[in-house]
């Protein structure tokens, strides 16, 4: 039984370069996988930033909406406000606001809206600018159709619109509510 073993250190001709090709293929697969994961992480980071910007914008518009509702509260307002169609009015007359109040190119919130909080100060530091609100008169609705000598009772309805931009200024949110008030 004479077996001939190849001398130590010699590789058979059929196996030369197989390890190199295999390792290169494995390296390419790992590189593609790593690049894909980096892109996914970058996309998720941008999505999280956009969601944060949207949430900040929504919270700012909600704050402006609540400030407008507080302006109509019984302790602050004791009589019916005079609704005018004037530019920059806090209480705007019926049908004086444009239909596309949410479109910044058609409605100038800086000139026409009431600033949330103290004028010319930045109350919400994370936002690009202070939220604003506008109050529009919708009309008076009597409680019933009873006739007599007593003055009619009813409610005035107002539409409050709050606007805010997010931290980047690219996300805008407009919220509206209808607010009834007895005087």
N, CA and C atoms as a LAMMPS dump frame, in Angstrom:
ITEM: TIMESTEP
0
ITEM: NUMBER OF ATOMS
549
ITEM: BOX BOUNDS ff ff ff
-5.0000000000000000e+02 5.0000000000000000e+02
-5.0000000000000000e+02 5.0000000000000000e+02
-5.0000000000000000e+02 5.0000000000000000e+02
ITEM: ATOMS id mol type element x y z
1 1 1 N 0.81 -1.149 0
2 1 2 C 0 0 0
3 1 3 C 0.872 1.237 0
4 2 1 N 1.272 1.487 -1.082
5 2 2 C 2.034 2.715 -1.247
6 2 3 C 1.111 3.809 -1.749
7 3 1 N 0.867 4.727 -0.88
8 3 2 C 0.073 5.891 -1.299
9 3 3 C 1.013 7.047 -1.446
10 4 1 N 0.701 7.824 -2.447
11 4 2 C 1.508 9.013 -2.642
12 4 3 C 0.679 10.214 -2.207
13 5 1 N 1.158 10.88 -1.232
14 5 2 C 0.542 12.109 -0.765
15 5 3 C 1.267 13.277 -1.4
16 6 1 N 0.49 14.329 -1.74
17 6 2 C 1.178 15.499 -2.307
18 6 3 C 2.066 16.127 -1.251
19 7 1 N 3.136 16.697 -1.69
20 7 2 C 4.013 17.336 -0.717
21 7 3 C 3.287 18.476 -0.015
22 8 1 N 3.709 18.745 1.202
23 8 2 C 3.089 19.79 1.999
24 8 3 C 3.282 21.14 1.322
25 9 1 N 2.155 21.952 1.321
26 9 2 C 2.233 23.295 0.749
27 9 3 C 1.784 23.345 -0.685
28 10 1 N 1.564 22.249 -1.325
29 10 2 C 1.116 22.273 -2.718
30 10 3 C -0.389 22.062 -2.774
31 11 1 N -1.054 22.848 -3.592
32 11 2 C -2.501 22.753 -3.754
33 11 3 C -2.762 22.103 -5.098
34 12 1 N -3.713 21.207 -5.126
35 12 2 C -4.029 20.601 -6.408
36 12 3 C -4.493 21.656 -7.408
37 13 1 N -4.252 21.45 -8.666
38 13 2 C -4.547 22.421 -9.722
39 13 3 C -6.033 22.72 -9.821
40 14 1 N -6.9 21.786 -9.471
41 14 2 C -8.341 22.005 -9.6
42 14 3 C -8.894 22.955 -8.536
43 15 1 N -8.182 23.247 -7.453
44 15 2 C -8.674 24.091 -6.376
45 15 3 C -7.999 25.453 -6.323
46 16 1 N -7.194 25.81 -7.218
47 16 2 C -6.511 27.092 -7.17
48 16 3 C -7.487 28.233 -7.437
49 17 1 N -7.611 29.235 -6.506
50 17 2 C -8.444 30.435 -6.663
51 17 3 C -9.882 30.272 -6.235
52 18 1 N -10.307 29.119 -5.82
53 18 2 C -11.703 28.902 -5.417
54 18 3 C -12.027 29.695 -4.153
55 19 1 N -11.128 29.732 -3.211
56 19 2 C -11.334 30.484 -1.975
57 19 3 C -11.407 31.973 -2.283
58 20 1 N -10.578 32.448 -3.157
59 20 2 C -10.572 33.87 -3.519
60 20 3 C -11.888 34.272 -4.17
61 21 1 N -12.38 33.486 -5.082
62 21 2 C -13.647 33.793 -5.76
63 21 3 C -14.799 33.754 -4.754
64 22 1 N -14.828 32.765 -3.899
65 22 2 C -15.88 32.653 -2.895
66 22 3 C -15.859 33.829 -1.942
67 23 1 N -14.692 34.202 -1.455
68 23 2 C -14.593 35.328 -0.512
69 23 3 C -14.96 36.654 -1.195
70 24 1 N -14.613 36.822 -2.467
71 24 2 C -14.985 38.051 -3.184
72 24 3 C -16.501 38.14 -3.362
73 25 1 N -17.159 37.024 -3.688
74 25 2 C -18.614 37.025 -3.807
75 25 3 C -19.278 37.344 -2.471
76 26 1 N -18.758 36.762 -1.407
77 26 2 C -19.293 37.031 -0.074
78 26 3 C -19.077 38.499 0.306
79 27 1 N -17.945 39.073 -0.036
80 27 2 C -17.659 40.482 0.238
81 27 3 C -18.595 41.398 -0.545
82 28 1 N -18.894 41.068 -1.785
83 28 2 C -19.828 41.87 -2.586
84 28 3 C -21.226 41.822 -1.987
85 29 1 N -21.676 40.647 -1.585
86 29 2 C -23.001 40.514 -0.974
87 29 3 C -23.084 41.333 0.309
88 30 1 N -22.062 41.261 1.145
89 30 2 C -22.061 42.025 2.394
90 30 3 C -22.009 43.532 2.131
91 31 1 N -21.289 43.968 1.114
92 31 2 C -21.222 45.39 0.775
93 31 3 C -22.583 45.901 0.309
94 32 1 N -23.234 45.153 -0.563
95 32 2 C -24.57 45.55 -1.03
96 32 3 C -25.548 45.593 0.13
97 33 1 N -25.479 44.624 1.008
98 33 2 C -26.348 44.597 2.181
99 33 3 C -26.08 45.796 3.095
100 34 1 N -24.831 46.138 3.312
101 34 2 C -24.476 47.283 4.15
102 34 3 C -24.948 48.601 3.555
103 35 1 N -24.765 48.786 2.252
104 35 2 C -25.222 50.019 1.59
105 35 3 C -26.739 50.13 1.661
106 36 1 N -27.437 49.033 1.456
107 36 2 C -28.9 49.038 1.538
108 36 3 C -29.369 49.408 2.936
109 37 1 N -28.727 48.865 3.949
110 37 2 C -29.098 49.19 5.333
111 37 3 C -28.828 50.657 5.653
112 38 1 N -27.735 51.218 5.135
113 38 2 C -27.447 52.631 5.368
114 38 3 C -28.52 53.513 4.726
115 39 1 N -28.947 53.151 3.519
116 39 2 C -29.993 53.937 2.858
117 39 3 C -31.319 53.834 3.603
118 40 1 N -31.64 52.657 4.08
119 40 2 C -32.878 52.498 4.845
120 40 3 C -32.834 53.304 6.13
121 41 1 N -31.708 53.313 6.799
122 41 2 C -31.565 54.082 8.032
123 41 3 C -31.709 55.573 7.757
124 42 1 N -31.102 56.036 6.666
125 42 2 C -31.204 57.444 6.291
126 42 3 C -32.654 57.811 5.985
127 43 1 N -33.376 56.951 5.288
128 43 2 C -34.779 57.2 4.963
129 43 3 C -35.631 57.233 6.225
130 44 1 N -35.388 56.323 7.156
131 44 2 C -36.146 56.305 8.399
132 44 3 C -35.868 57.547 9.237
133 45 1 N -34.64 58.021 9.211
134 45 2 C -34.304 59.246 9.948
135 45 3 C -35.048 60.442 9.365
136 46 1 N -35.126 60.53 8.047
137 46 2 C -35.861 61.629 7.418
138 46 3 C -37.36 61.52 7.709
139 47 1 N -37.895 60.309 7.699
140 47 2 C -39.313 60.121 8.009
141 47 3 C -39.607 60.531 9.442
142 48 1 N -38.733 60.193 10.361
143 48 2 C -38.924 60.587 11.759
144 48 3 C -38.861 62.106 11.908
145 49 1 N -37.959 62.756 11.183
146 49 2 C -37.874 64.218 11.225
147 49 3 C -39.113 64.872 10.664
148 50 1 N -39.646 64.334 9.574
149 50 2 C -40.869 64.88 8.99
150 50 3 C -42.064 64.678 9.909
151 51 1 N -42.125 63.531 10.573
152 51 2 C -43.211 63.279 11.525
153 51 3 C -43.125 64.244 12.702
154 52 1 N -41.936 64.505 13.182
155 52 2 C -41.76 65.472 14.273
156 52 3 C -42.181 66.865 13.823
157 53 1 N -41.803 67.252 12.609
158 53 2 C -42.172 68.555 12.071
159 53 3 C -43.69 68.675 11.944
160 54 1 N -44.343 67.618 11.483
161 54 2 C -45.797 67.616 11.364
162 54 3 C -46.458 67.728 12.734
163 55 1 N -45.946 66.996 13.718
164 55 2 C -46.506 67.063 15.068
165 55 3 C -46.348 68.454 15.678
166 56 1 N -45.183 69.07 15.479
167 56 2 C -44.986 70.432 15.984
168 56 3 C -45.957 71.404 15.323
169 57 1 N -46.145 71.259 14.023
170 57 2 C -47.073 72.115 13.298
171 57 3 C -48.503 71.918 13.794
172 58 1 N -48.887 70.681 14.012
173 58 2 C -50.226 70.389 14.517
174 58 3 C -50.436 70.966 15.91
175 59 1 N -49.445 70.842 16.779
176 59 2 C -49.563 71.386 18.133
177 59 3 C -49.635 72.916 18.109
178 60 1 N -48.894 73.545 17.203
179 60 2 C -48.953 74.997 17.076
180 60 3 C -50.309 75.466 16.589
181 61 1 N -50.878 74.78 15.594
182 61 2 C -52.206 75.141 15.092
183 61 3 C -53.267 74.913 16.159
184 62 1 N -53.105 73.863 16.937
185 62 2 C -54.042 73.603 18.045
186 62 3 C -53.95 74.7 19.098
187 63 1 N -52.749 75.155 19.403
188 63 2 C -52.584 76.249 20.368
189 63 3 C -53.245 77.526 19.856
190 64 1 N -53.086 77.823 18.563
191 64 2 C -53.718 79.014 17.987
192 64 3 C -55.234 78.884 18.014
193 65 1 N -55.745 77.699 17.712
194 65 2 C -57.186 77.467 17.737
195 65 3 C -57.749 77.677 19.137
196 66 1 N -57.061 77.152 20.138
197 66 2 C -57.519 77.327 21.525
198 66 3 C -57.423 78.789 21.968
199 67 1 N -56.424 79.507 21.477
200 67 2 C -56.316 80.938 21.805
201 67 3 C -57.491 81.704 21.208
202 68 1 N -57.895 81.344 19.996
203 68 2 C -59.068 81.978 19.389
204 68 3 C -60.34 81.662 20.148
205 69 1 N -60.479 80.422 20.602
206 69 2 C -61.654 80.057 21.389
207 69 3 C -61.648 80.772 22.738
208 70 1 N -60.48 80.928 23.328
209 70 2 C -60.386 81.676 24.587
210 70 3 C -60.775 83.131 24.394
211 71 1 N -60.489 83.659 23.216
212 71 2 C -60.844 85.054 22.92
213 71 3 C -62.359 85.235 22.936
214 72 1 N -63.1 84.178 22.618
215 72 2 C -64.562 84.225 22.616
216 72 3 C -65.182 83.778 23.939
217 73 1 N -64.369 83.399 24.899
218 73 2 C -64.905 82.869 26.155
219 73 3 C -65.67 83.944 26.921
220 74 1 N -66.617 83.539 27.763
221 74 2 C -67.468 84.505 28.468
222 74 3 C -66.71 85.495 29.35
223 75 1 N -65.623 85.093 29.965
224 75 2 C -64.896 86.008 30.837
225 75 3 C -64.153 87.101 30.081
226 76 1 N -63.791 86.832 28.828
227 76 2 C -63.004 87.782 28.042
228 76 3 C -63.901 88.703 27.233
229 77 1 N -64.905 88.133 26.581
230 77 2 C -65.768 88.885 25.679
231 77 3 C -67.145 88.992 26.317
232 78 1 N -67.587 90.214 26.622
233 78 2 C -68.863 90.401 27.312
234 78 3 C -69.976 90.832 26.377
235 79 1 N -69.663 91.341 25.206
236 79 2 C -70.69 91.736 24.244
237 79 3 C -70.288 91.261 22.864
238 80 1 N -71.237 91.329 21.936
239 80 2 C -70.968 90.892 20.565
240 80 3 C -69.857 91.731 19.955
241 81 1 N -68.871 91.075 19.361
242 81 2 C -67.825 91.84 18.675
243 81 3 C -68.361 92.409 17.364
244 82 1 N -67.818 93.512 16.959
245 82 2 C -68.188 94.088 15.67
246 82 3 C -67.383 93.405 14.584
247 83 1 N -68.057 92.673 13.753
248 83 2 C -67.371 91.966 12.661
249 83 3 C -67.212 92.918 11.489
250 84 1 N -66.003 93.056 11.044
251 84 2 C -65.721 93.922 9.905
252 84 3 C -64.98 93.117 8.85
253 85 1 N -65.009 93.625 7.654
254 85 2 C -64.285 92.979 6.562
255 85 3 C -62.93 93.637 6.379
256 86 1 N -62.495 94.418 7.35
257 86 2 C -61.23 95.141 7.225
258 86 3 C -60.052 94.191 7.24
259 87 1 N -58.988 94.625 6.612
260 87 2 C -57.777 93.816 6.555
261 87 3 C -57.157 93.77 7.948
262 88 1 N -56.775 92.604 8.378
263 88 2 C -56.135 92.441 9.671
264 88 3 C -57.111 92.4 10.827
265 89 1 N -58.402 92.179 10.547
266 89 2 C -59.388 92.166 11.621
267 89 3 C -59.287 90.858 12.401
268 90 1 N -59.561 90.94 13.686
269 90 2 C -59.598 89.731 14.498
270 90 3 C -60.925 89.016 14.279
271 91 1 N -62.014 89.786 14.27
272 91 2 C -63.339 89.248 14.012
273 91 3 C -63.758 89.682 12.61
274 92 1 N -63.764 88.752 11.694
275 92 2 C -64.051 89.069 10.297
276 92 3 C -65.514 88.808 9.993
277 93 1 N -66.068 89.624 9.105
278 93 2 C -67.466 89.485 8.72
279 93 3 C -67.675 88.218 7.908
280 94 1 N -68.938 87.839 7.823
281 94 2 C -69.297 86.645 7.084
282 94 3 C -68.869 86.764 5.623
283 95 1 N -68.318 85.686 5.078
284 95 2 C -67.87 85.587 3.681
285 95 3 C -66.772 86.588 3.317
286 96 1 N -66.048 87.097 4.288
287 96 2 C -64.958 88.027 3.974
288 96 3 C -63.615 87.317 3.83
289 97 1 N -63.53 86.084 4.296
290 97 2 C -62.288 85.328 4.17
291 97 3 C -62.313 84.514 2.883
292 98 1 N -61.149 84.313 2.273
293 98 2 C -61.138 83.505 1.046
294 98 3 C -61.457 82.043 1.346
295 99 1 N -61.949 81.358 0.339
296 99 2 C -62.291 79.944 0.503
297 99 3 C -61.035 79.133 0.788
298 100 1 N -59.937 79.464 0.124
299 100 2 C -58.682 78.725 0.276
300 100 3 C -57.812 79.377 1.35
301 101 1 N -58.338 79.463 2.565
302 101 2 C -57.593 80.098 3.658
303 101 3 C -56.357 79.279 4.036
304 102 1 N -56.35 78.014 3.679
305 102 2 C -55.215 77.146 3.972
306 102 3 C -54.055 77.362 3.008
307 103 1 N -54.293 78.035 1.894
308 103 2 C -53.258 78.259 0.886
309 103 3 C -52.488 79.534 1.22
310 104 1 N -51.203 79.407 1.511
311 104 2 C -50.389 80.552 1.919
312 104 3 C -50.267 81.579 0.799
313 105 1 N -50.334 81.148 -0.439
314 105 2 C -50.217 82.094 -1.546
315 105 3 C -51.476 82.944 -1.714
316 106 1 N -52.62 82.504 -1.159
317 106 2 C -53.87 83.253 -1.292
318 106 3 C -54.263 84.002 -0.023
319 107 1 N -53.699 83.643 1.105
320 107 2 C -54.064 84.281 2.372
321 107 3 C -52.785 84.591 3.143
322 108 1 N -52.598 85.85 3.456
323 108 2 C -51.395 86.294 4.166
324 108 3 C -51.645 86.204 5.676
325 109 1 N -51.19 85.108 6.28
326 109 2 C -51.42 84.894 7.7
327 109 3 C -50.684 85.913 8.556
328 110 1 N -49.528 86.369 8.115
329 110 2 C -48.763 87.321 8.914
330 110 3 C -49.499 88.654 9.036
331 111 1 N -50.126 89.1 7.96
332 111 2 C -50.819 90.388 7.982
333 111 3 C -52.247 90.278 8.495
334 112 1 N -52.938 89.173 8.213
335 112 2 C -54.363 89.071 8.514
336 112 3 C -54.691 88.298 9.784
337 113 1 N -53.792 87.45 10.235
338 113 2 C -54.072 86.616 11.403
339 113 3 C -53.621 87.264 12.697
340 114 1 N -54.261 86.864 13.775
341 114 2 C -53.893 87.318 15.118
342 114 3 C -52.822 86.384 15.649
343 115 1 N -51.733 86.935 16.141
344 115 2 C -50.619 86.115 16.62
345 115 3 C -50.969 85.448 17.942
346 116 1 N -50.55 84.212 18.067
347 116 2 C -50.732 83.467 19.315
348 116 3 C -49.773 84.028 20.362
349 117 1 N -50.279 84.291 21.558
350 117 2 C -49.425 84.776 22.646
351 117 3 C -49.168 86.269 22.536
352 118 1 N -48.053 86.681 23.087
353 118 2 C -47.669 88.092 23.097
354 118 3 C -47.092 88.462 21.737
355 119 1 N -47.496 89.623 21.22
356 119 2 C -47.053 90.047 19.888
357 119 3 C -45.537 90.217 19.843
358 120 1 N -44.961 89.831 18.714
359 120 2 C -43.534 89.976 18.429
360 120 3 C -42.633 89.2 19.383
361 121 1 N -43.138 88.156 19.993
362 121 2 C -42.297 87.256 20.791
363 121 3 C -42.537 85.827 20.317
364 122 1 N -41.558 85.011 20.472
365 122 2 C -41.637 83.615 20.035
366 122 3 C -41.959 82.756 21.252
367 123 1 N -43.25 82.401 21.43
368 123 2 C -43.647 81.595 22.585
369 123 3 C -43.262 80.129 22.425
370 124 1 N -43.4 79.607 21.228
371 124 2 C -43.066 78.202 20.974
372 124 3 C -41.762 78.19 20.192
373 125 1 N -40.679 77.924 20.88
374 125 2 C -39.333 78.066 20.304
375 125 3 C -39.055 77.083 19.166
376 126 1 N -39.68 75.916 19.19
377 126 2 C -39.387 74.896 18.182
378 126 3 C -39.963 75.231 16.808
379 127 1 N -40.96 76.113 16.743
380 127 2 C -41.604 76.442 15.479
381 127 3 C -40.826 77.509 14.727
382 128 1 N -40.977 77.516 13.404
383 128 2 C -40.276 78.511 12.594
384 128 3 C -40.882 79.899 12.773
385 129 1 N -42.178 79.992 13.064
386 129 2 C -42.845 81.268 13.352
387 129 3 C -44.038 80.993 14.251
388 130 1 N -44.521 82.038 14.887
389 130 2 C -45.635 81.88 15.821
390 130 3 C -46.917 81.459 15.103
391 131 1 N -47.717 80.623 15.745
392 131 2 C -49.024 80.269 15.179
393 131 3 C -49.935 81.497 15.152
394 132 1 N -50.916 81.47 14.263
395 132 2 C -51.853 82.585 14.124
396 132 3 C -53.274 82.033 14.01
397 133 1 N -54.245 82.906 14.313
398 133 2 C -55.639 82.506 14.188
399 133 3 C -56.471 83.658 13.641
400 134 1 N -57.625 83.286 13.062
401 134 2 C -58.595 84.235 12.534
402 134 3 C -59.965 83.772 13.003
403 135 1 N -60.811 84.713 13.401
404 135 2 C -62.175 84.402 13.826
405 135 3 C -63.128 85.036 12.82
406 136 1 N -64.004 84.237 12.245
407 136 2 C -64.98 84.725 11.273
408 136 3 C -66.386 84.501 11.806
409 137 1 N -67.229 85.496 11.636
410 137 2 C -68.617 85.396 12.062
411 137 3 C -69.386 84.522 11.082
412 138 1 N -70.124 83.546 11.616
413 138 2 C -70.947 82.69 10.755
414 138 3 C -72.406 83.106 10.773
415 139 1 N -72.87 83.648 11.891
416 139 2 C -74.253 84.106 11.954
417 139 3 C -74.898 83.822 13.291
418 140 1 N -76.127 84.339 13.429
419 140 2 C -76.913 84.198 14.64
420 140 3 C -78.008 83.179 14.387
421 141 1 N -78.202 82.267 15.352
422 141 2 C -79.242 81.242 15.241
423 141 3 C -80.127 81.359 16.478
424 142 1 N -81.42 81.693 16.279
425 142 2 C -82.314 81.788 17.441
426 142 3 C -82.607 80.405 18.013
427 143 1 N -82.959 80.381 19.315
428 143 2 C -83.261 79.109 19.966
429 143 3 C -84.563 78.507 19.472
430 144 1 N -85.519 79.337 19.142
431 144 2 C -86.809 78.828 18.672
432 144 3 C -87.496 79.889 17.842
433 145 1 N -88.71 79.573 17.466
434 145 2 C -89.475 80.497 16.639
435 145 3 C -90.6 81.158 17.423
436 146 1 N -90.456 81.201 18.736
437 146 2 C -91.486 81.819 19.567
438 146 3 C -91.498 83.322 19.331
439 147 1 N -92.701 83.873 19.26
440 147 2 C -92.843 85.306 19.071
441 147 3 C -93.485 85.878 20.317
442 148 1 N -93.141 87.077 20.611
443 148 2 C -93.7 87.715 21.789
444 148 3 C -92.935 88.973 22.1
445 149 1 N -93.107 89.438 23.295
446 149 2 C -92.484 90.694 23.671
447 149 3 C -91.05 90.515 24.177
448 150 1 N -90.722 89.331 24.631
449 150 2 C -89.371 89.105 25.137
450 150 3 C -88.38 89.116 23.967
451 151 1 N -87.168 89.601 24.229
452 151 2 C -86.162 89.561 23.15
453 151 3 C -85.814 88.109 22.826
454 152 1 N -85.562 87.829 21.579
455 152 2 C -85.255 86.44 21.207
456 152 3 C -83.92 86 21.803
457 153 1 N -83.862 84.734 22.152
458 153 2 C -82.605 84.17 22.65
459 153 3 C -82.017 83.28 21.57
460 154 1 N -80.734 83.203 21.575
461 154 2 C -80.071 82.373 20.578
462 154 3 C -78.562 82.414 20.773
463 155 1 N -77.876 81.907 19.766
464 155 2 C -76.419 81.841 19.84
465 155 3 C -75.806 82.427 18.574
466 156 1 N -74.674 83.058 18.758
467 156 2 C -73.862 83.485 17.63
468 156 3 C -72.846 82.389 17.36
469 157 1 N -72.611 82.104 16.092
470 157 2 C -71.641 81.084 15.713
471 157 3 C -70.446 81.746 15.04
472 158 1 N -69.266 81.267 15.418
473 158 2 C -68.016 81.783 14.862
474 158 3 C -67.178 80.606 14.376
475 159 1 N -66.461 80.851 13.301
476 159 2 C -65.519 79.849 12.813
477 159 3 C -64.117 80.338 13.135
478 160 1 N -63.393 79.547 13.897
479 160 2 C -62.031 79.9 14.293
480 160 3 C -61.084 79.036 13.467
481 161 1 N -60.112 79.684 12.85
482 161 2 C -59.141 78.985 12.018
483 161 3 C -57.756 79.232 12.595
484 162 1 N -57.043 78.172 12.913
485 162 2 C -55.683 78.263 13.443
486 162 3 C -54.691 77.774 12.405
487 163 1 N -53.558 78.438 12.325
488 163 2 C -52.52 78.1 11.343
489 163 3 C -51.165 78.037 12.033
490 164 1 N -50.353 77.077 11.626
491 164 2 C -48.999 76.974 12.157
492 164 3 C -48.093 76.291 11.148
493 165 1 N -46.82 76.655 11.191
494 165 2 C -45.782 75.992 10.4
495 165 3 C -44.9 75.198 11.352
496 166 1 N -44.301 74.151 10.841
497 166 2 C -43.424 73.318 11.661
498 166 3 C -42.062 73.96 11.871
499 167 1 N -41.13 73.186 12.371
500 167 2 C -39.793 73.691 12.688
501 167 3 C -39.024 74.091 11.441
502 168 1 N -39.249 73.389 10.338
503 168 2 C -38.521 73.699 9.106
504 168 3 C -39.215 74.764 8.275
505 169 1 N -40.478 75.03 8.545
506 169 2 C -41.239 75.987 7.75
507 169 3 C -41.831 75.362 6.501
508 170 1 N -41.599 74.078 6.268
509 170 2 C -42.122 73.406 5.081
510 170 3 C -43.429 72.674 5.351
511 171 1 N -43.76 72.456 6.608
512 171 2 C -44.994 71.777 6.984
513 171 3 C -45.963 72.813 7.525
514 172 1 N -47.145 72.901 6.928
515 172 2 C -48.167 73.843 7.374
516 172 3 C -49.411 73.075 7.776
517 173 1 N -50.033 73.519 8.874
518 173 2 C -51.251 72.888 9.353
519 173 3 C -52.299 73.964 9.588
520 174 1 N -53.51 73.721 9.097
521 174 2 C -54.65 74.61 9.308
522 174 3 C -55.744 73.794 9.981
523 175 1 N -56.227 74.288 11.114
524 175 2 C -57.33 73.649 11.833
525 175 3 C -58.476 74.638 11.957
526 176 1 N -59.701 74.13 11.888
527 176 2 C -60.868 74.985 12.034
528 176 3 C -61.823 74.374 13.046
529 177 1 N -62.504 75.253 13.769
530 177 2 C -63.558 74.8 14.665
531 177 3 C -64.696 75.813 14.611
532 178 1 N -65.878 75.329 14.907
533 178 2 C -67.049 76.196 14.986
534 178 3 C -67.383 76.361 16.457
535 179 1 N -67.567 77.605 16.863
536 179 2 C -67.709 77.917 18.28
537 179 3 C -69.012 78.701 18.486
538 180 1 N -69.969 78.16 19.247
539 180 2 C -71.188 78.922 19.543
540 180 3 C -71 79.769 20.809
541 181 1 N -71.661 80.902 20.835
542 181 2 C -71.503 81.8 22
543 181 3 C -72.81 82.541 22.229
544 182 1 N -73.283 82.556 23.463
545 182 2 C -74.467 83.348 23.851
546 182 3 C -74.002 84.678 24.433
547 183 1 N -74.693 85.725 24.072
548 183 2 C -74.375 87.059 24.627
549 183 3 C -75.558 87.585 25.387
